[in-house]
Amino acid sequence: MKIKTFYASTMAEALRNVKEEFGSDGLILSTKEIPTRSSWFRSKPAVEVVAAIDNGIESEQDLFTSSGQSSAPAGAGKMEAGFQVQLPKVDKEYSEMRRALYSLTRPAVPSTSLFSDAVSYELYQDLVTNEVDEWLAYKLLDEAQTNLSPEERGNRAALAKAVTEVARGLIRSEAADHGLPSKKVVAFVGPTGVGKTTAAAKLAARLALEQKKKVILLTTDTYRIGAVEQLKTYAGLMGLPFRVVAQAGELGQVIHENRQRDYILIDTAGRSQRDLGAVQDLMQVLQGSPEIERHLVMSATTKPLDMREIVDRFGVCNPDHLLFTKLDETSTFGPIFNELVRTQKPLSYIADGQRVPEDLHAVRGDQIVDIVLNTH
């Protein structure tokens, strides 16, 4: 981690300097006012901002260097307890400072003069209303206009089609083979209450009942009895074997014992992205099994900035795909597109209801943009 101190006359200026030096991923560690003498009879207040950048390591992964995936200096185990004590303070300041940095340094809202005509600006407004990030909405319109003639730019249908093509080029698309996972071991991770257990059951039903695959359902969620009973009930209704993995060290052995199965689906305990210790525990559960395909499950109803924080915090679990639930409970899908562009992680499935398995859908690459942007 690289740490640097910035001095400026105002907080806004200091944050702009952080943005120029570290980009939008810079983290603010502390701020304070300092007196700066401007003449012999008075002093002018200034600010000092200490910021850091993770040097290419995603989000908080470097907080967990003792996990075994990355090297740690001798004596790291002794330092861990003292470091963990400081985590609540860091976590408390993290979101507030990140929100301040984001709001002060994000690209400004373009004015109507930046668009060639009213049609372009109206489409831009529609994208922003759908909660596409303002800078991203402008980028889509700006690049789309360059691919059209002056006459086509005034045609909403033509412009929307061009925006869709530009948007498709900004995301990473890996369409599943007929809705099947690319690996035989699949784990669902994410915060509490987003529908991980139901998503696991839906995929199990798709694989076992529709594709006639041999499937076993596992859960590592020993914290909520209700979650265990729910998944056990689903397994019983589908005639599938079910097993609770109570200890992190048992997962690899259980996977090995069921290697003859076509698919092993793993439901994990929901964790708040703010609970760094719990996310670390989840990472340790999964890290011993590199053959696991990991799907980060999030609700489409989550606020955009919270969604970004969830993705960053769960980055330590190295998710391979993003999976969004509760699309039937929201009318704005822009935040999904924002994260697909920002993370460059493919979208695996979307869920838009409680029916098993009808309301889980594998999304092809050419469908993603139409769903999340709704520009047609």
Phi and psi in degrees as a GROMACS rama.xvg file:
@    title "Ramachandran Plot"
@    xaxis  label "Phi"
@    yaxis  label "Psi"
@TYPE xy
-98.9659  127.351  LYS-2
-117.12  136.532  ILE-3
-144.009  145.282  LYS-4
-101.095  132.894  THR-5
-116.925  138.875  PHE-6
-119.622  137.692  TYR-7
-156.82  167.704  ALA-8
-80.3783  -23.5153  SER-9
-135.795  160.009  THR-10
-64.8902  -40.3963  MET-11
-59.9557  -41.522  ALA-12
-65.6859  -41.291  GLU-13
-62.3962  -42.8577  ALA-14
-67.4749  -34.0565  LEU-15
-63.7926  -38.7621  ARG-16
-64.9361  -38.9825  ASN-17
-62.5538  -43.4884  VAL-18
-60.1146  -44.0576  LYS-19
-65.5358  -36.3611  GLU-20
-80.1388  -44.9281  GLU-21
-112.819  -10.1857  PHE-22
78.6009  -170.801  GLY-23
-73.1439  -10.2491  SER-24
-90.4633  1.94258  ASP-25
-65.2591  140.943  GLY-26
-110.235  133.366  LEU-27
-86.3766  121.876  ILE-28
-93.4407  -36.6376  LEU-29
-162.204  157.387  SER-30
-140.79  149.927  THR-31
-162.147  154.967  LYS-32
-87.6221  142.677  GLU-33
-132.745  144.609  ILE-34
-78.5184  131.93  PRO-35
-122.289  116.021  THR-36
-73.2144  121.751  ARG-37
-106.898  -15.6911  SER-38
-158.444  178.162  SER-39
-73.4001  -15.4997  TRP-40
-114.336  -4.65138  PHE-41
-153.962  160.088  ARG-42
-118.917  149.955  SER-43
-108.253  126.463  LYS-44
-69.3693  145.771  PRO-45
-138.628  178.185  ALA-46
-126.892  151.079  VAL-47
-121.238  126.433  GLU-48
-123.689  125.665  VAL-49
-102.367  121.141  VAL-50
-127.616  164.775  ALA-51
-144.253  159.002  ALA-52
-135.072  144.591  ILE-53
-85.0719  8.75695  ASP-54
54.563  42.9674  ASN-55
89.0414  -6.8729  GLY-56
-84.6876  127.816  ILE-57
-65.0198  131.825  GLU-58
42.1582  -126.315  SER-59
-95.0236  20.4843  GLU-60
-59.5197  -34.8289  GLN-61
-72.9608  -8.47725  ASP-62
-71.8932  -17.931  LEU-63
-114.45  40.5398  PHE-64
-66.8129  -13.4534  THR-65
-85.4651  4.30774  SER-66
-72.8192  -22.4611  SER-67
113.059  -19.0566  GLY-68
-81.1061  -25.642  GLN-69
-127.922  156.623  SER-70
-74.048  152.086  SER-71
-135.281  145.117  ALA-72
-69.1194  160.836  PRO-73
-57.7031  137.437  ALA-74
86.8318  5.96637  GLY-75
-61.8606  -34.7892  ALA-76
-61.024  -36.6043  GLY-77
-70.0066  -32.0146  LYS-78
-79.7599  -20.6809  MET-79
-58.5788  -43.4034  GLU-80
-62.4355  -43.9047  ALA-81
-65.5642  -35.2835  GLY-82
-69.4629  -40.5722  PHE-83
-61.8989  -32.5845  GLN-84
-60.8202  -31.2869  VAL-85
-82.6428  -12.2983  GLN-86
-60.1106  -42.3302  LEU-87
-58.0245  -39.5329  PRO-88
-66.7443  -44.1816  LYS-89
-61.8354  -43.4381  VAL-90
-64.69  -36.7581  ASP-91
-65.6544  -40.493  LYS-92
-80.5747  -24.1711  GLU-93
-56.582  -54.8701  TYR-94
-66.6793  -41.1724  SER-95
-63.0818  -46.9906  GLU-96
-69.3183  -37.0445  MET-97
-66.5625  -39.5596  ARG-98
-62.6405  -40.9525  ARG-99
-65.0473  -43.5747  ALA-100
-63.6366  -41.7664  LEU-101
-64.5122  -45.5406  TYR-102
-69.2884  -31.1015  SER-103
-87.9549  -21.3951  LEU-104
-115.681  -5.59104  THR-105
-67.4682  155.302  ARG-106
-56.9949  142.561  PRO-107
-68.8017  156.248  ALA-108
-69.4277  124.119  VAL-109
-64.3477  147.337  PRO-110
-89.1284  167.424  SER-111
-61.1451  -24.2483  THR-112
-67.6284  -17.5775  SER-113
-82.209  -9.44218  LEU-114
-106.345  148.781  PHE-115
-74.9498  -23.5548  SER-116
-160.113  175.042  ASP-117
-65.6583  -33.6439  ALA-118
-61.0703  -43.3138  VAL-119
-62.7862  -43.9327  SER-120
-68.894  -36.7994  TYR-121
-63.5104  -40.7783  GLU-122
-67.577  -37.6735  LEU-123
-59.4617  -45.2694  TYR-124
-62.8856  -38.2907  GLN-125
-62.89  -41.4613  ASP-126
-63.7643  -44.5129  LEU-127
-65.9205  -39.0164  VAL-128
-61.1317  -31.9616  THR-129
-81.5153  9.65685  ASN-130
68.1126  26.3892  GLU-131
-71.8141  136.663  VAL-132
-52.88  140.489  ASP-133
-58.5244  -44.8872  GLU-134
-65.1335  -34.1669  TRP-135
-73.0156  -38.1602  LEU-136
-61.6428  -42.5642  ALA-137
-65.5741  -40.8013  TYR-138
-59.7053  -42.6799  LYS-139
-61.1811  -47.0984  LEU-140
-67.0118  -41.9176  LEU-141
-62.0203  -46.0232  ASP-142
-73.0129  -34.1397  GLU-143
-64.6065  -39.6299  ALA-144
-62.9587  -33.8426  GLN-145
-67.3815  -18.9401  THR-146
-95.1498  4.77764  ASN-147
-123.282  156.657  LEU-148
-77.5571  162.842  SER-149
-54.6826  -37.2953  PRO-150
-68.1844  -40.2268  GLU-151
-68.6584  -29.8497  GLU-152
-63.8031  -26.2832  ARG-153
-87.385  0.769689  GLY-154
-103.128  114.722  ASN-155
-60.2203  -42.8018  ARG-156
-61.7185  -43.8225  ALA-157
-66.282  -41.2318  ALA-158
-68.0136  -42.1339  LEU-159
-61.9132  -38.9082  ALA-160
-64.7206  -41.2436  LYS-161
-66.1396  -38.7571  ALA-162
-61.5375  -42.1745  VAL-163
-60.7827  -42.4137  THR-164
-64.8806  -41.7831  GLU-165
-62.7601  -43.7495  VAL-166
-61.5552  -40.1441  ALA-167
-62.0049  -32.1917  ARG-168
-76.0438  -11.5485  GLY-169
-94.0797  -9.81387  LEU-170
-115.605  158.058  ILE-171
-94.6269  124.282  ARG-172
-119.661  123.671  SER-173
-130.904  87.6295  GLU-174
-65.3114  131.803  ALA-175
-68.0114  150.321  ALA-176
-76.5691  98.6452  ASP-177
55.5204  34.204  HIS-178
79.6151  10.7319  GLY-179
-94.5857  141.102  LEU-180
-62.5221  155.631  PRO-181
-82.9874  -16.0532  SER-182
-122.73  159.095  LYS-183
-81.1118  -19.0468  LYS-184
-109.902  121.815  VAL-185
-127.303  127.042  VAL-186
-117.335  142.668  ALA-187
-110.802  121.067  PHE-188
-124.556  162.038  VAL-189
150.353  179.777  GLY-190
-71.7561  174.289  PRO-191
-72.0321  148.372  THR-192
74.8478  15.6802  GLY-193
-98.47  -6.91135  VAL-194
99.4144  30.1124  GLY-195
-64.0547  -44.9957  LYS-196
-63.1079  -44.1902  THR-197
-65.387  -38.5929  THR-198
-62.8439  -41.2286  ALA-199
-62.6104  -42.8012  ALA-200
-65.251  -40.7897  ALA-201
-63.006  -43.7244  LYS-202
-67.8315  -37.7026  LEU-203
-60.0081  -43.277  ALA-204
-64.4568  -41.1823  ALA-205
-60.7122  -45.2741  ARG-206
-72.4908  -44.9124  LEU-207
-80.037  -46.2513  ALA-208
-85.5272  -36.4671  LEU-209
-92.7245  -40.899  GLU-210
-96.8871  -5.48261  GLN-211
59.4102  38.4372  LYS-212
-93.4346  153.752  LYS-213
-83.7607  116.005  LYS-214
-127.009  143.452  VAL-215
-125.69  141.234  ILE-216
-103.933  128.872  LEU-217
-118.873  153.552  LEU-218
-136.587  138.546  THR-219
-104.72  5.96253  THR-220
-85.8256  90.1154  ASP-221
-98.8169  8.75734  THR-222
-87.9481  -30.6443  TYR-223
-121.649  111.869  ARG-224
-59.066  -37.5313  ILE-225
-59.7699  -38.0831  GLY-226
-66.6335  -40.5486  ALA-227
-63.2006  -46.696  VAL-228
-65.0207  -36.5724  GLU-229
-62.9582  -50.1735  GLN-230
-68.4069  -35.1277  LEU-231
-63.517  -39.4514  LYS-232
-64.5667  -45.5482  THR-233
-57.5699  -46.1022  TYR-234
-60.6861  -42.0451  ALA-235
-63.9786  -41.3251  GLY-236
-63.7289  -32.2626  LEU-237
-93.4516  -3.30739  MET-238
69.9142  32.9076  GLY-239
-106.442  146.967  LEU-240
-67.2643  150.108  PRO-241
-140.049  142.067  PHE-242
-147.731  139.577  ARG-243
-95.0837  126.671  VAL-244
-100.845  101.542  VAL-245
-79.9982  -30.7846  ALA-246
-116.348  140.461  GLN-247
-56.9606  -38.8392  ALA-248
-70.0768  -11.9684  GLY-249
-83.4238  -18.303  GLU-250
-60.1384  -46.7517  LEU-251
-59.1662  -40.4431  GLY-252
-67.2271  -41.3359  GLN-253
-63.9016  -41.1986  VAL-254
-61.0755  -43.3358  ILE-255
-63.3919  -40.7528  HIS-256
-65.6904  -25.1764  GLU-257
-109.769  26.2952  ASN-258
-65.7616  -17.3996  ARG-259
-77.244  -12.8515  GLN-260
-71.0574  151.723  ARG-261
-72.1496  -39.0566  ASP-262
-142.784  141.668  TYR-263
-121.015  114.303  ILE-264
-105.463  131.123  LEU-265
-120.006  118.992  ILE-266
-94.298  131.56  ASP-267
-112.813  164.178  THR-268
-68.4479  137.187  ALA-269
-67.658  136.191  GLY-270
-129.827  136.234  ARG-271
-68.3168  138.262  SER-272
-64.6708  -17.5803  GLN-273
-81.5289  -18.2737  ARG-274
-89.2985  85.8395  ASP-275
-62.726  -36.3745  LEU-276
-63.2016  -41.6322  GLY-277
-67.745  -38.8606  ALA-278
-64.9948  -37.3617  VAL-279
-62.3745  -42.6438  GLN-280
-59.5111  -42.3438  ASP-281
-63.2357  -41.6598  LEU-282
-59.7399  -41.431  MET-283
-67.498  -31.0818  GLN-284
-63.7903  -39.8887  VAL-285
-88.9903  -24.3021  LEU-286
-67.533  -23.2999  GLN-287
-77.491  -2.65171  GLY-288
-130.146  83.9132  SER-289
-66.1269  -13.8996  PRO-290
-79.6795  -0.178261  GLU-291
-79.9263  131.11  ILE-292
-89.2313  123.591  GLU-293
-111.174  126.876  ARG-294
-113.433  119.692  HIS-295
-84.7717  115.245  LEU-296
-96.417  128.046  VAL-297
-137.423  152.528  MET-298
-83.9844  136.842  SER-299
-68.1683  -12.2524  ALA-300
-87.0049  -3.78041  THR-301
-68.4888  140.583  THR-302
-62.5451  145.678  LYS-303
-54.0074  -45.2944  PRO-304
-70.0005  -34.9008  LEU-305
-67.6267  -37.5578  ASP-306
-62.0743  -41.2617  MET-307
-64.0351  -39.7894  ARG-308
-65.8156  -40.2474  GLU-309
-60.0654  -47.2516  ILE-310
-60.4203  -43.484  VAL-311
-66.383  -44.91  ASP-312
-67.7005  -40.9662  ARG-313
-80.2233  1.81584  PHE-314
-60.459  -25.1456  GLY-315
-65.8541  -19.2886  VAL-316
-86.3164  0.208514  CYS-317
51.8991  57.7272  ASN-318
-64.5544  141.803  PRO-319
-89.3415  -28.9566  ASP-320
-139.951  160.203  HIS-321
-107.255  138.693  LEU-322
-130.161  125.475  LEU-323
-113.127  133.306  PHE-324
-111.416  173.094  THR-325
60.3374  34.17  LYS-326
-65.9377  -19.7088  LEU-327
-78.1192  -6.03963  ASP-328
-107.165  9.00492  GLU-329
-140.764  155.902  THR-330
-111.59  0.0275932  SER-331
-121.974  124.569  THR-332
-113.813  5.1747  PHE-333
-56.745  -40.9064  GLY-334
-57.6668  -31.3255  PRO-335
-63.4227  -47.0733  ILE-336
-62.8243  -41.3823  PHE-337
-54.3494  -46.16  ASN-338
-73.6587  -32.2148  GLU-339
-64.3223  -38.8788  LEU-340
-70.9699  -46.5662  VAL-341
-67.4443  -42.88  ARG-342
-89.2314  -22.241  THR-343
56.5602  34.4896  GLN-344
-104.24  138.446  LYS-345
-73.0033  153.426  PRO-346
-89.7328  127.064  LEU-347
-94.6571  -55.5584  SER-348
-140.51  158.007  TYR-349
-127.912  149.558  ILE-350
-125.672  134.49  ALA-351
-133.285  36.3635  ASP-352
167.612  -178.023  GLY-353
-99.5789  -7.25028  GLN-354
-67.3437  140.061  ARG-355
-115.611  121.603  VAL-356
-100.916  11.3711  PRO-357
-57.4964  -31.3111  GLU-358
-94.7907  19.1148  ASP-359
-113.172  126.997  LEU-360
-126.532  129.835  HIS-361
-79.3169  130.053  ALA-362
-107.714  122.547  VAL-363
-74.4937  157.628  ARG-364
-56.8609  -38.4876  GLY-365
-79.0148  -3.02799  ASP-366
-98.9776  -22.1169  GLN-367
-57.8089  -51.9505  ILE-368
-64.9139  -41.1224  VAL-369
-59.8076  -37.0264  ASP-370
-72.9642  -48.6144  ILE-371
-83.4704  -26.4856  VAL-372
-95.9984  -31.5096  LEU-373
51.3006  48.3665  ASN-374
-88.0113  -7.43002  THR-375
